[in-house]
Amino acid sequence: MSSDHTQSIFKHTKDLEFKDTVSHQCGVTLNESVEARAIADVIGRREGITVTYMPAMIRIDGEGKIIFKMDEISEELGYEMTHEMFEISTSTHYGRMVMVDENTVILFGDMNEAMSYIAYD
Protein backbone atom coordinates (compact mmCIF):
# COMPACT_ATOMS: atom_id res chain seq x y z
CA MET A 1 0.00 0.00 0.00
CA SER A 2 1.14 3.50 -0.69
CA SER A 3 0.22 6.79 0.84
CA ASP A 4 1.41 9.11 -1.94
CA HIS A 5 2.21 8.15 -5.52
CA THR A 6 0.63 11.27 -6.97
CA GLN A 7 3.95 12.35 -8.50
CA SER A 8 3.90 9.26 -10.72
CA ILE A 9 0.21 9.69 -11.58
CA PHE A 10 0.02 13.41 -12.29
CA LYS A 11 2.67 14.55 -14.75
CA HIS A 12 3.04 17.65 -16.83
CA THR A 13 2.46 16.99 -20.53
CA LYS A 14 6.10 17.76 -21.36
CA ASP A 15 7.18 14.98 -18.97
CA LEU A 16 4.97 12.27 -20.49
CA GLU A 17 6.61 9.50 -22.47
CA PHE A 18 4.56 7.75 -25.14
CA LYS A 19 5.39 4.18 -26.12
CA ASP A 20 4.02 2.01 -28.90
CA THR A 21 3.71 -1.05 -26.66
CA VAL A 22 1.06 -2.80 -24.59
CA SER A 23 1.57 -2.34 -20.85
CA HIS A 24 -0.85 -5.00 -19.53
CA GLN A 25 -1.60 -2.66 -16.65
CA CYS A 26 -5.09 -2.15 -15.29
CA GLY A 27 -6.62 -0.10 -12.55
CA VAL A 28 -9.62 1.53 -11.05
CA THR A 29 -10.38 4.90 -9.47
CA LEU A 30 -12.91 4.80 -6.65
CA ASN A 31 -14.94 7.63 -5.17
CA GLU A 32 -13.84 8.09 -1.54
CA SER A 33 -16.32 6.19 0.64
CA VAL A 34 -16.55 3.48 3.28
CA GLU A 35 -17.03 0.92 0.51
CA ALA A 36 -14.04 2.22 -1.47
CA ARG A 37 -11.79 2.01 1.59
CA ALA A 38 -12.85 -1.61 2.16
CA ILE A 39 -12.13 -2.44 -1.50
CA ALA A 40 -8.72 -0.76 -1.29
CA ASP A 41 -7.86 -2.51 1.98
CA VAL A 42 -8.64 -5.96 0.58
CA ILE A 43 -7.00 -5.48 -2.82
CA GLY A 44 -4.06 -3.52 -1.39
CA ARG A 45 -2.87 -6.57 0.57
CA ARG A 46 -2.08 -8.37 -2.66
CA GLU A 47 1.32 -8.59 -4.33
CA GLY A 48 1.87 -6.18 -7.22
CA ILE A 49 -0.95 -3.81 -6.30
CA THR A 50 -0.43 -0.08 -5.69
CA VAL A 51 -3.09 1.83 -3.77
CA THR A 52 -2.98 5.62 -3.80
CA TYR A 53 -5.18 7.60 -1.41
CA MET A 54 -6.17 11.10 -2.47
CA PRO A 55 -8.58 13.57 -0.85
CA ALA A 56 -11.69 12.57 -2.84
CA MET A 57 -10.70 9.29 -4.46
CA ILE A 58 -8.68 6.12 -4.16
CA ARG A 59 -6.73 4.68 -7.06
CA ILE A 60 -5.82 0.98 -7.38
CA ASP A 61 -3.29 -0.05 -10.03
CA GLY A 62 -1.99 -3.49 -10.97
CA GLU A 63 -0.33 -5.55 -13.67
CA GLY A 64 -2.08 -8.30 -15.66
CA LYS A 65 -5.37 -8.52 -13.81
CA ILE A 66 -7.03 -7.54 -10.58
CA ILE A 67 -9.67 -9.87 -9.13
CA PHE A 68 -12.36 -8.32 -6.95
CA LYS A 69 -14.28 -10.87 -4.85
CA MET A 70 -17.45 -9.41 -3.38
CA ASP A 71 -17.48 -11.89 -0.46
CA GLU A 72 -13.94 -10.83 0.59
CA ILE A 73 -14.90 -7.17 0.38
CA SER A 74 -18.15 -7.86 2.28
CA GLU A 75 -16.20 -9.48 5.11
CA GLU A 76 -13.94 -6.42 5.37
CA LEU A 77 -16.90 -4.05 5.08
CA GLY A 78 -19.16 -5.77 7.59
CA TYR A 79 -22.13 -5.92 5.22
CA GLU A 80 -22.83 -7.27 1.76
CA MET A 81 -20.95 -5.75 -1.17
CA THR A 82 -22.69 -6.49 -4.45
CA HIS A 83 -21.19 -6.04 -7.90
CA GLU A 84 -23.73 -3.22 -8.42
CA MET A 85 -22.39 -1.41 -5.33
CA PHE A 86 -18.87 -2.05 -6.62
CA GLU A 87 -19.70 -0.40 -9.94
CA ILE A 88 -21.25 2.59 -8.17
CA SER A 89 -18.05 3.01 -6.15
CA THR A 90 -16.01 2.92 -9.34
CA SER A 91 -15.70 6.31 -11.01
CA THR A 92 -13.45 5.06 -13.82
CA HIS A 93 -11.19 2.20 -14.78
CA TYR A 94 -8.66 1.20 -17.39
CA GLY A 95 -8.42 -2.30 -18.76
CA ARG A 96 -11.35 -4.58 -19.61
CA MET A 97 -13.78 -5.12 -16.72
CA VAL A 98 -15.66 -8.43 -16.76
CA MET A 99 -18.30 -9.58 -14.27
CA VAL A 100 -17.59 -13.32 -14.13
CA ASP A 101 -20.45 -14.13 -11.73
CA GLU A 102 -22.37 -12.48 -8.87
CA ASN A 103 -19.26 -12.67 -6.66
CA THR A 104 -16.37 -11.91 -9.01
CA VAL A 105 -15.35 -8.89 -11.07
CA ILE A 106 -12.03 -9.12 -12.92
CA LEU A 107 -10.18 -6.19 -14.40
CA PHE A 108 -7.83 -7.34 -17.18
CA GLY A 109 -4.77 -5.56 -18.51
CA ASP A 110 -4.50 -8.13 -21.31
CA MET A 111 -7.41 -7.85 -23.75
CA ASN A 112 -6.76 -11.35 -25.11
CA GLU A 113 -7.18 -12.90 -21.67
CA ALA A 114 -10.41 -10.94 -21.13
CA MET A 115 -11.79 -12.24 -24.44
CA SER A 116 -11.95 -15.79 -23.03
CA TYR A 117 -14.68 -14.54 -20.65
CA ILE A 118 -16.71 -12.67 -23.27
CA ALA A 119 -19.11 -14.55 -25.53
CA TYR A 120 -19.79 -13.26 -29.01
CA ASP A 121 -22.43 -14.64 -31.34
PyMOL commands that set and color helices and strands:
alter all, ss='L'
color gray80, all
select helices_A, chain A and resi 6-9+13-15+34-44+70-77+83-89+111-115
alter helices_A, ss='H'
color red, helices_A
select strands_A, chain A and resi 25-31+50-53+57-63+65-69+90-94+96-99+104-108
alter strands_A, ss='S'
color yellow, strands_A
deselect
rebuild
show_as cartoon
